[in-house]
Amino acid sequence: MGNINTVGTTNATIIAQRALEQLVAMLPFLRNIATDLSGENAKFGETIIVHEVAAAEAINFDPAVGYVPAARTQVDIPCTLNQHVHHTYEVSVQEASSSRVDLIERFSRTGAYAVGSKLVSTLLALCTEANFSNKTVKALGSGQDGFDWKTLQLIALALDNRDVPPMGRFMLLNPAYYASLCMDKAMLTILLSEGASSVKSGILPEVNGFSVNKFSRIPGNNESLVGIAGISTALALATRIPDDPGQGSSNCSITVATEPQTGLSIQVREWYEPTPAKFRRSYTLMFGVGKGQTDCLQRIVSQAGAAQ
């Protein structure tokens, strides 16, 4: 790699965009909830209303009145931008000149994931008994077994009994519970039916209507929370880009990178510190989270009434 202070702004934005695409691929949960992800600027503390359409019902045709429009419900979930997070890293001249690896690009992937992980962790902190009363209690056995196909079916049944629509259901589990589900014989049969690639990757296909994923930083929330299941109207996330007074200054490049499918955007700040001879880059955004329809989420806990 060449001298680190010659890396251009365009390259930085492209690298950040690739990192965002990898982030969304690693954290598909961000696609499962209600979102308003924007590259627009906003003020810290501003409230963004995230809109999501609730489920609808069909009615019988009545010749006397014809096709009467049904009332539709829009779920409005307020999200206050009270979080301003960043991940900043640096590469020194010595590091750059002693490695053939593009450290700047390599660090960008983990930097973007660090920001995304913070978003998901903050969302999951909302998943408490006070906010979402419905839960499934399931402990793992001594062989890390127990969270199986049957348990997943019972969670689906609990949502069905509350008339939660079957479309777009998600399930997010901690690694132990995800592994337990993968080890279940019924799940192994499903994986084998999907082909060798599914068995090798260990990534579960859609299971009984759920998009099942794992996340290693699920907070216990004082009750041994190990996962959640639901639909998009349960949780909401809004993101915006902070105003920066350094915009246009000669020693700091400030751009915005956007993941094209979700619209998730981060501000990319990069500058060179001449005295320590270090190149620095920051990924930053502001965000807020909110709870929506409480019946549309099922908490999964390992033990009833246990703190973690």
C-alpha angles and dihedrals in degrees: 000000000000128000106315097229091065095067106120131227094243090055091049092053093047091049091049092049091052089049091052091051089053090047093055090046090053094043105039088161086084088069093051100063135064108275144180102189113173142167090215121116121249140170122261109257094026115138119231119197110219112205124209129169116239124221120284136208132221120231134203118271113252114199090204094064103016123205102356113186113247121229111258125205124218116199110220113197117187115218118187115210094232097137124078110178135172143175115211126184137173139207119203126215089249093052092047094049095045098052133062089201118097095243094181092059094040092053090048093068095055091041093056090046090052090057092045092048089055090053093052094044091052091049091051091051085070091060097093131134089253091058101033115025100186117092145163118216116209128156124198121242126239090272092052088256129126107081095096146147091285092055090050090051091051091052089051089050091052090054091045091053089056091049092246106165116252094225119101098004117169136190124198118191137179114249095263094054093042089052091047091054091048091052094054111111093230090053092047088055090053092048092050091050089055091058139249095302092063092049092049096046096044088216112139120230120224106303121202089332095313127118097216121203138158134232125186098208104058105149117233091226089205092292108071094261109191102169150340137226130195147093136288098271091067099069136023137196129192125187133187139170119253122237110250123201088205091069108126096015116139098234100047129057115206121187139152125239120198132197102226100216100048101021091233106160136188132190113241115208120181132174142156123239104208099193098056089029094232132145113216132193130184130198111199143163142156122239146171134197133208142183120240130177104004096201089059095071132067119198117216115209131178097221135012114252095357122137121221 
